[in-house]
Every structure is written in structure tokens, then in C-alpha cells.
Amino acid sequence: MAASVTLPSSGTRYAVLALKPGGTPKLYINSLAVMAATNNNLLWELLYNPTVTGLAAGDYVAVRGSTALGAVLDNTHTVTGTPIAASAGYAAKNTVGDTSPSVLLELSGSNFAVLAVTPLANNLTVYAALNFAEL
């Protein structure tokens, strides 16, 4: 599951991708990638059940070849509060952020994960991807 989005405001935590189980099998997020495509730096977080402004059930679609549901979000979806971070990191301009989270995140039932990005400059274009296994 992948996304490309331009994030307008420095210091704002944006939800870029969301993933949740669509059936009985559990999902295991086993890698991620985040890249700043513009000449800026970013912070990324893999969040567990965060509060996301504007995230609705209709944002999720079936992930091809899986029972999982994924959402590719735009720059109107922001994360509020203090969610649980399963993993976090930093990506310098034009480099790829950590591609192997320090914590393997398991999702089942109504739990979901969000890959969030906080740009460190205005108008950051970011490429992001989540990889998972379904068992």
C-alpha cells in the first residue's frame, strides 16, 4: 500500500496511510518506507489506534489480494492527541526513512494503524508505503 501527498504545514502531524483488518485474519505490519521527495526533512510515526481528523469508514477500500482495508489519505487528515507510537523515525531530504520498524505491529478486530508524517518545512511532498502480512 503506497501514497504520494504534499503536506502544506510544517509541524503538523498528517495521517498519510491507514490500515485495518477487514476480516478474521490478523495483520502484521512488517516494513515501511517514507521518503521526502522535496528538499525538506520529516518525522514519521507508525501509530496504533490514533485519533485522525476526518477519517471515516468510507475512506477505507479493499487491499487487492487481501481481506485488509486500506486508506490513502490526503492533507486534510491530521492526527490529534497522544497516540501510541509503535515505531518512529526521521528522514532527511531525498532519503528513505527506516524501512523496518523496531516493533512488529499486530492488528486484529477493530484496531488500526496509521503512518503519520510531520513535515519540518512547508509544502513537503512525501512518498510512503506500508507492507504487511495477513495470517
C-alpha positions as CSV (number, residue, x, y, z in Angstrom):
1,M,0.0,0.0,0.0
2,A,1.5,3.3,-1.0
3,A,0.8,7.0,-1.2
4,S,2.2,10.3,-2.5
5,V,0.9,13.5,-0.9
6,T,2.0,17.1,-0.4
7,L,1.8,18.3,3.2
8,P,1.3,22.0,3.4
9,S,2.2,23.0,7.0
10,S,5.4,22.4,8.9
11,G,5.0,20.9,12.4
12,T,1.5,19.4,11.6
13,R,1.2,15.6,12.1
14,Y,-0.6,14.3,9.0
15,A,-2.1,10.8,8.6
16,V,-0.9,9.5,5.2
17,L,-1.9,5.8,5.2
18,A,-4.3,3.8,7.4
19,L,-4.6,0.0,7.6
20,K,-7.1,-2.2,9.4
21,P,-8.3,-5.8,9.3
22,G,-11.2,-6.4,7.0
23,G,-11.9,-9.9,8.3
24,T,-10.8,-12.6,10.8
25,P,-7.1,-12.9,9.8
26,K,-4.7,-10.7,11.8
27,L,-2.4,-8.2,10.0
28,Y,1.2,-7.8,10.8
29,I,3.0,-4.7,9.6
30,N,6.5,-5.9,8.8
31,S,8.0,-2.9,7.0
32,L,7.5,0.7,5.9
33,A,9.2,3.3,3.8
34,V,9.0,7.1,3.8
35,M,10.8,9.5,1.5
36,A,10.8,13.3,1.4
37,A,10.7,14.0,-2.4
38,T,11.2,17.7,-1.9
39,N,14.3,19.4,-0.4
40,N,12.9,19.1,3.2
41,N,13.2,16.7,6.2
42,L,10.4,14.9,8.0
43,L,9.5,12.9,11.1
44,W,7.4,9.7,10.7
45,E,5.4,7.6,13.1
46,L,3.6,4.3,12.9
47,L,0.6,4.9,15.2
48,Y,-1.7,2.4,16.9
49,N,-5.4,3.5,17.0
50,P,-4.8,7.2,16.8
51,T,-7.5,9.9,16.6
52,V,-7.5,11.2,13.0
53,T,-9.5,14.2,12.0
54,G,-11.8,13.4,9.1
55,L,-11.0,9.6,8.9
56,A,-14.3,7.8,8.1
57,A,-15.2,4.2,7.3
58,G,-15.8,5.3,3.7
59,D,-12.1,6.2,3.3
60,Y,-11.1,2.5,3.5
61,V,-11.1,0.3,0.4
62,A,-10.2,-3.4,0.0
63,V,-6.5,-4.0,-0.5
64,R,-6.1,-6.2,-3.6
65,G,-5.3,-9.9,-2.8
66,S,-6.2,-9.5,0.9
67,T,-9.0,-9.1,3.4
68,A,-7.3,-6.0,4.7
69,L,-8.8,-2.5,4.3
70,G,-6.5,0.5,3.5
71,A,-6.9,4.2,3.2
72,V,-4.7,6.5,1.2
73,L,-5.3,9.9,2.9
74,D,-4.9,13.5,1.7
75,N,-3.5,16.5,3.5
76,T,-6.8,17.2,5.4
77,H,-6.4,14.2,7.7
78,T,-4.4,15.2,10.8
79,V,-3.6,13.2,14.0
80,T,-4.6,14.7,17.4
81,G,-3.9,13.7,20.9
82,T,-1.1,11.5,22.1
83,P,-1.4,8.1,20.4
84,I,0.7,5.0,20.9
85,A,3.7,5.0,18.6
86,A,4.8,1.5,17.6
87,S,7.8,2.9,15.8
88,A,9.1,6.3,14.7
89,G,11.9,7.9,12.9
90,Y,13.4,10.7,10.8
91,A,14.1,11.1,7.1
92,A,16.5,13.7,5.7
93,K,15.7,15.4,2.4
94,N,15.7,13.0,-0.6
95,T,16.4,9.9,1.6
96,V,14.3,7.0,2.6
97,G,13.3,6.7,6.3
98,D,13.6,3.5,8.3
99,T,12.2,0.5,6.3
100,S,12.0,-1.9,9.2
101,P,10.0,-0.9,12.3
102,S,11.6,-1.7,15.6
103,V,8.3,-3.1,16.7
104,L,6.2,-5.5,14.6
105,L,2.7,-4.2,14.9
106,E,-0.2,-6.8,15.0
107,L,-3.7,-5.7,14.1
108,S,-6.9,-7.6,14.8
109,G,-10.6,-6.8,15.4
110,S,-11.3,-3.1,15.2
111,N,-7.7,-2.0,15.8
112,F,-6.0,0.0,13.1
113,A,-2.6,1.6,12.3
114,V,-1.7,4.9,10.7
115,L,1.5,6.0,9.1
116,A,1.8,9.7,10.1
117,V,4.3,12.3,8.7
118,T,5.2,15.6,10.3
119,P,7.0,17.9,7.8
120,L,9.8,20.1,9.1
121,A,9.2,22.6,6.3
122,N,6.1,23.8,4.4
123,N,4.9,22.1,1.3
124,L,6.7,18.7,1.7
125,T,5.9,16.1,-0.9
126,V,6.2,12.7,0.6
127,Y,6.1,9.1,-0.7
128,A,5.1,6.5,1.8
129,A,4.5,2.7,1.8
130,L,3.3,0.1,4.3
131,N,4.0,-3.6,3.8
132,F,2.1,-6.3,5.8
133,A,1.4,-10.0,6.1
134,E,-2.0,-11.5,6.8
135,L,-2.2,-14.6,8.9
